Amino acid sequence: MASNHSLERLLEVEIVDNKRSPFSALQIIKDTAYYKETPICLRTLYNYINMGLFLNISKKDCPRKGKSSRRKYKKVGEKSEI
């Protein structure tokens, strides 16, 4: 990605301006010459976004917006002795 600034700009346009997810942006870009020069997988793209390597793309631009997928637990109250 460091040498292919055209691919980086194309991804920024698709994700930020066109409001697409990183997955759909990669699907659209796969047929371009920029992608064929520097292929990138979805996990790598998400890693780059999480590390902050893009100037205009952040976690806030992704569909889940950086939310964790942890399960919500409820506190269990104490037993009352009768």
RODO-2510 file (C-alpha; in nm, 4 decimals, decimal comma):
residues 82
     n   res          X          Y          Z
     1     m     0,0000     0,0000     0,0000
     2     a     0,2907     0,2341     0,0587
     3     s     0,3800     0,2419    -0,3104
     4     n     0,0275     0,2283    -0,4529
     5     h    -0,1332     0,5586    -0,3571
     6     s    -0,3931     0,5266    -0,6332
     7     l    -0,5369     0,2147    -0,4698
     8     e    -0,5406     0,3902    -0,1342
     9     r    -0,7289     0,6882    -0,2794
    10     l    -0,9736     0,4596    -0,4597
    11     l    -1,0483     0,2762    -0,1341
    12     e    -1,0975     0,6055     0,0475
    13     v    -1,3457     0,7245    -0,2147
    14     e    -1,5457     0,4006    -0,2001
    15     i    -1,5516     0,3723     0,1799
    16     v    -1,5837     0,7344     0,2901
    17     d    -1,7510     0,9172     0,0022
    18     n    -1,9745     0,6364    -0,1277
    19     k    -2,0361     0,4991     0,2246
    20     r    -1,9497     0,1388     0,1431
    21     s    -1,8145    -0,1279     0,3742
    22     p    -1,4527    -0,2370     0,3236
    23     f    -1,5787    -0,5694     0,1856
    24     s    -1,7983    -0,4118    -0,0811
    25     a    -1,5265    -0,1574    -0,1660
    26     l    -1,2804    -0,4417    -0,2309
    27     q    -1,5368    -0,6227    -0,4478
    28     i    -1,5830    -0,3133    -0,6629
    29     i    -1,2099    -0,2430    -0,6915
    30     k    -1,0997    -0,6013    -0,7718
    31     d    -1,1169    -0,5527    -1,1484
    32     t    -0,9078    -0,2354    -1,1594
    33     a    -0,5420    -0,2233    -1,2595
    34     y    -0,4519    -0,0643    -0,9240
    35     y    -0,5780    -0,3688    -0,7337
    36     k    -0,4020    -0,6112    -0,9678
    37     e    -0,0762    -0,4241    -0,9078
    38     t    -0,1105    -0,4529    -0,5283
    39     p    -0,3715    -0,7118    -0,4241
    40     i    -0,4965    -0,6799    -0,0686
    41     c    -0,7229    -0,9116     0,1308
    42     l    -1,0125    -0,8047     0,3491
    43     r    -0,8413    -0,8878     0,6801
    44     t    -0,5351    -0,6851     0,5809
    45     l    -0,7575    -0,3909     0,4887
    46     y    -0,9277    -0,4033     0,8291
    47     n    -0,5861    -0,4285     0,9997
    48     y    -0,4654    -0,1202     0,8109
    49     i    -0,7791     0,0691     0,9128
    50     n    -0,7388    -0,0353     1,2782
    51     m    -0,3716     0,0703     1,2790
    52     g    -0,4643     0,4111     1,1342
    53     l    -0,2549     0,3796     0,8179
    54     f    -0,5179     0,5525     0,6021
    55     l    -0,5442     0,9284     0,6279
    56     n    -0,9193     0,9563     0,5702
    57     i    -1,0518     0,6149     0,6781
    58     s    -1,1146     0,5285     1,0414
    59     k    -1,3157     0,2702     1,2323
    60     k    -1,6068     0,5128     1,2302
    61     d    -1,6372     0,4646     0,8540
    62     c    -1,6858     0,0867     0,8887
    63     p    -2,0349    -0,0593     0,9316
    64     r    -1,9767    -0,1833     1,2886
    65     k    -1,7974     0,1391     1,3848
    66     g    -1,5453    -0,0321     1,6109
    67     k    -1,7999    -0,1962     1,8395
    68     s    -1,6964    -0,5142     2,0114
    69     s    -1,8873    -0,8351     1,9640
    70     r    -1,8781    -0,9356     2,3283
    71     r    -2,1834    -1,0873     2,4834
    72     k    -2,3791    -0,8757     2,7290
    73     y    -2,3996    -1,0348     3,0733
    74     k    -2,6529    -0,9514     3,3407
    75     k    -2,5581    -0,9399     3,7050
    76     v    -2,7218    -1,2052     3,9130
    77     g    -2,8624    -1,0849     4,2427
    78     e    -2,7891    -1,2481     4,5754
    79     k    -3,0093    -1,5301     4,6999
    80     s    -3,2499    -1,4391     4,9718
    81     e    -3,2637    -1,6988     5,2490
    82     i    -3,6054    -1,7897     5,3732
***
